[in-house]
Amino acid sequence: MLTSAEYADIVNRALTHIDIPDYLPGLYDPIRYTLASGGKRLRPVLLLAAGEAFGGELSDCLWPAVGVEIFHNFTLVHDDVMDNADMRRGKPTVKAKWDVNTAILSGDAMVSMAFKAAAGCPPMFLPEVIDRFSMMTMTVYHGQQIDADFETADAVTFGQYLQMIMGKTSALIAYPCALGALIAGASPQDVEAMFNFGNNLGIAFQMQDDHLDVYGDPATFGKNIGGDILNNKKTWLRIMAHDRCPAELAKAEAIADPAEKIAAVTAIFDSLGLRDEGERIIGRYTADAISCLDDATLTPAAKAWFIDFANTLLHREK
Amino acid sequence: MLTSAEYADIVNRALTHIDIPDYLPGLYDPIRYTLASGGKRLRPVLLLAAGEAFGGELSDCLWPAVGVEIFHNFTLVHDDVMDNADMRRGKPTVKAKWDVNTAILSGDAMVSMAFKAAAGCPPMFLPEVIDRFSMMTMTVYHGQQIDADFETADAVTFGQYLQMIMGKTSALIAYPCALGALIAGASPQDVEAMFNFGNNLGIAFQMQDDHLDVYGDPATFGKNIGGDILNNKKTWLRIMAHDRCPAELAKAEAIADPAEKIAAVTAIFDSLGLRDEGERIIGRYTADAISCLDDATLTPAAKAWFIDFANTLLHREK
């Protein structure tokens, strides 16, 4: 197997070879801009790695991997419209650089490109790949709808939070793991085990993201610390604080000054021991993810690859 | 072969059997609302008819037909966001009845449902069906982008107008005709002939729609006469008038009173003889569509079915 960086490089090269026409710049320039903005290509890397881990050919897995990456990038484009966000990863969003209609239409086109790329798998796997790919997309939309419903919900349970992040975050990690195994001709048990690995890893990943928003190092996090707190976002920290001391939380969240609000809410999280508790829960989901690998018929080297991937992902600081 | 109404009935029954979950009403209620709003189901009817015309099984064609109809309905949901439209066919749009974000997310989910439905064709045709289905969607997006570019363009040629309507309107008529033939196992020549039939028919259909906006009978047209004129929409009538008497047209379009503006612009169209000229051009595209059927190995009865469909479509008053 290759390294994550090598798989990412293969994905990046493939992305420069997809057929994006030179005409209609109003439609295609935003797509080029979005796909070129980089990132670590974690999702297609997992698909390629899962494919090779079960003896599949890289070339059989490449286009579905590209499809996953295009779909992931599409979700960012439409999310930024729905969240009215002007910046992402330090660059203007499509909606800000162009306009809302451009972001809607270019995003729509990316979905078709994603399905077309996914359909580039070997024909014998095509019915199942399309079925799982569309399930993946629907699961993401479910997560987005649950998240939207949170905005008007008074209390959100940790269980509802898990449902939400299994859609918005885990689906795009779990399905690529399963798709790679599937295209390699792995058994249904192996496909399932890889899905479960990705699902748990995705939960740990999102919980870590919430954690870093409060306890990350501002120098390496890449976003401003406390952004979720300022938006009263229903992260697991806020859900637990709301559960345990709703009155204090409401008081802290009512503070108008941003820096003071962040400090007051963080003090509540601290007093509840959420920093350590979160690290324990995240550690448990990571361990669960890794133990799912025991259910898959992986070589020791392949298993080590995914364990290393999980540990690297969870020890990131941004 | 069945009648159009019978095929539409089959599509309507299938639409009530697609798997729309009971949970997440914020996501699924707008989808149910959109798919229940009816219409003549012209696009899936053509797919089913083309399938039967070439000896295919209705059951093999049904889900791709449903996929085409779901995709068509999705385009209306997102179009209404981009056009900021509150009413469609006398009912509130999703964007108006719910909100913009709901329309974006529900629309996105409909695309996945459409691809999934399209993938319900027999597996041997799946690679080509997915390929053509995604081409169909991209062609629609091309048309929408050309239309968006028209808004800031000073002069638009009739050729550019044709490009636009071949995307926005013809693609969703031509591809269903081709897909039905394809799934029935028709030859590439037959698939191509049916595509060309649909493409020409779509052009005639859209030109007719522009014509009815000016010369339709208000009692049967279903929309207010002159809506395109009020919006300075680049219909073929406006393009020809702009070409032949730009100064007069600009003066008429500058009139503030809506009824006076419609009367003045219509008078220009009248003076240029566009009513008759349009009918001639529409008649020519219809004749071209029908002559494409000669290139297909259709039984006389099947050929008569498509000729009748074309004539009924073009003699509609709404």
Interface residues (C-beta under 8 A of the other chain):
Chain A: L24 G26 L27 H78 V81 M82 N101 T102 I104 L105 G107 D108 A109 V111 S112 M113 F115 K116 A119 P123 L126 P127 I130 D131 S134 T137 M138 Y141 H142 Q144 Q145 I146 A148 D149
Chain B: L24 G26 L27 H78 V81 M82 N101 T102 I104 L105 G107 D108 A109 V111 S112 M113 F115 K116 A119 P123 L126 P127 I130 D131 S134 T137 M138 Y141 H142 Q144 Q145 I146 A148 D149
